[in-house]
C-alpha cells in the first residue's frame, strides 16, 4: 500500500491509503536540466581507460567532467528503459543523485549544501558505441528513458560509507561507496553553478562506481543505495 496524509481545515491530519498496483511513481523532480558527472570514481576511471586508445589521457581530470542529459530522457521507478533500434551496446550506470531546492549562481560548497532539496537513486543509461564514435555524449546519454530516477526523494543525505550498488537480474554488477567519490556532491554543485544558474528541481547525477556493463531487453536493473529506496526498471526493446 502507498500511505500518505492530508491536512483538513482544523489542522488535523488524516491518513490516505492506495493500492500500489494502481499507481505509477513519477520521477521525484521536474528539472529544467539533468546534469551528469563523468569519471568521479577512481576505479571507474581505470575501467574506462582500459577501453580507450593507448595514447588517450588516463589521469584524474583537473576539473569535473560535466555533461547534460535532456529532461525528455527522464523516467521514474518502474518505467521501462527502452533499448533503441539503433543501439548496439547499452550500459547501466547506477548513481547517487541530488535535487536542487533553490536557485544557485556562483555558490560556494557550503551554499550548495544548504540548497539541496533531497537525494535519490539514478541510472545514467548510456549507449557506449555511440559515445565512442560521436566523441560527444548528447546522443549516447540523451535517448528517451536514459535517465531513470527515483523512486522517492529523501531529505537526509546518505552516510559517506553508504554503498552504491547496481544489480542486473539480481546479480551485483557495480559496487562502490559515497566516500569513494573523487569530488563530493557539494563541490560538484558549486562547480556547475559557476557556469550556469541551477534552478529548483534541477537534477544532478553524481558519477558511477566501477562495474558498468551491458543491458539487454528483458533485463531488470536495480540501483540500490544504503539509506534510500531502491530504483528498479525493466529493459524493453523499442517497438
N, C-alpha and C positions, 0 to 999 in steps of 0.2 A: 504494500500500500504506500501511496505518497501522502504524507501528512503535512498540513500547513495550518495557518491561522489567519484570522482577520479580526479587525477591531471594530466594534459597534460604537454607536454614539456615546454610550455611557463609559467607554474606555475598557469595557470587559472584553476579553479575548475568547473567541470561540474556535474550536478545532474543526478542521476540514479533513476529509479523507477521500482519496480517489483510488480506483483500481489502477495499478501501474500499467497493466496491459492496454489501457485505453489512452495512455499519454505518450506524447513524443517530447523528449527532453531537448529543448533548443540549446544552442551554444550559449554560454554564460555571459556573453558580451556582444554588442553590436559595434564593432570597431570601424573607424574611418580608415584604418590601415592595420595590417598584420605584419609585424616586424620580426625577422628571424636573425639569429646569430650563428655564424658558422665557426667551426674549429674552436670550441670553448672547453673541450676536454682533451687533455694531452694524449690519452690512449686512442681517442677517435682521430686525432691528427695523424698518429702513427699508422692507423689502418688505412686512412685515405691517401697518405703519402705513398704507401706501398702500391697504390693503383696508378700513380702519376708517372710520367716520363722521368728518367733519371736526372735530367737537368732542371726539373721543376723545383721551386722553393719548398723547403721541408721544415723550416723552423716555425716557432710560435710567432704569429703575426704581431707587429708592433702595436697595432690598433685592432679593435674588434672588427671582424668581418660581418657587415650588416647587409641584409637583403630584404626585399619586400615580397609578400605574398598578397594577391588581391583579396579583398573581402569576399568576392564571389567564390573563393576556394573553401570558405568556412562551412563546416558541418558539425553536428553535435554528437553526443553519445548515442550509440545505436544506429546512426545513419550509415549508409553504405559508402565505403571508399570505392569509387568507380575506376576500374583499370581501363585506361583509354585505348581506343582502337589502334592508335599509332605507337603505343608504348611497347618497349621490348625488355625493360628492366626497371620495375617499380620497387622502391625500397622504403622501409619504415624508418622513422627517426623519432623515437619516444623522447619527450622533453617536458621539463617544468616550464609552465607559462605563468605570466602575471598580466593583470588588467589594470590600466591606469584609471585613477579616480578623479583627477582634476587636471586642468591644463598645465603643462610644463613647458618652459622655454629656458634654455641655458641653466638648467638646475644643477645643483651640487648633488653628490651622492646622498647626503642627509636629507635634502629636499625631496629627492626621488623616493627615499624610504617612506616619507610621510605621505606621498602621493599615490602609493599602491593601494588599489581597492581590494584586491584579492588574488588568490593563487588557484591554479587548476592544472590538469594534465593536458598534454597536447601531442599530436603526431604530425611532424613536418614531413609528409609524404613527398617523395622525390623520384622523378624519372631519371635514373642515373646516366643512361646512354645519351639522352638529350642534354643533360647538364655538361657532359664531357664534350659533345660536339658543338654545342652553341657557344660555349665559353662565357655564357652569362646564364642567369638562373631563372629568368622570368617565366619561361615555358616549363622547365623541368619541375619547378616548385609551384606553378601557378594554375595547374589544371583544376577545374571544378572538383571539389571534395578532397583536395590535397592538404587541407588544414583542418584536421579533426581535433576538436577541443571540448573538454568537459569532464565529468557531467555537471559539476557544480563549482561554485566559487567559494573558496574558504578564506576568511579574512585573516587567519593566522598563518604565517609563513612556515614551511616545512623546517624541521630541525636540520642543521648543517650535515648531520650524519644520515639523514633520510636517504633511503635507496630509491633510485630511479630505475625501473625495470620495464622492458618490453617483452611480451610473450606472444608468440605466434602459435596458434593451435595448442596452447597450454605449455609450450616449451619456451624457456627463457632464452632470448636472443641477445638482449642488451642488459647491462647492469653497470651502474655507477652510483655515486653519491653526490649530493648537492655540493659538498665541500670540495669535490674534485674539479669544480669549475675553475678555469683559469682566471676569469673575471666574474665577480659576484653580480647578482642581478641589479643592484642599485648603481654600481659603476657603469653597467651597460645602459640603463635608463638615462643616466646623466650624459653619457657619451652621445646617445642618439639625440637628446634634447638640445645639444649644441648646434645641430643642423636643422632640425625640424620641430615644430611645436607638436607635442603629444597631447591628444585630446581625451576627455573622459570616454572610456570604453575601448581605447586602443589596446591592442594585444601584443605582447612580446613573447616570442618563443626563444628560450634561453640557451639552446645548444643541446646536442645529443651525446650521450656516452658511447663507448665503443660497442661494436656488435651489430652495426647496421646490416640489413640483409633483405633479400627479395621477398616480395609478397606476390601471391597468385590468386586469381578468382577462386572463391571457395574457402579462403583462409579467414580466420578470425584473429584480430590483433588487439592486444590489451596493453595499455600504458598504465603502470601501477607505481605510484609514488607514496612512500610511507606518509601517513597523516592526511592524505587526500583520497577521495573516492576514485576508484579506477575508471579509466576510459576504455570502452570496448566498441569496436567497429568491425562489421563484416567487409569482405572484399568481393566485389562482383565485377563481371565483365561488362563493358559498355555495350548496350544493345545496338 
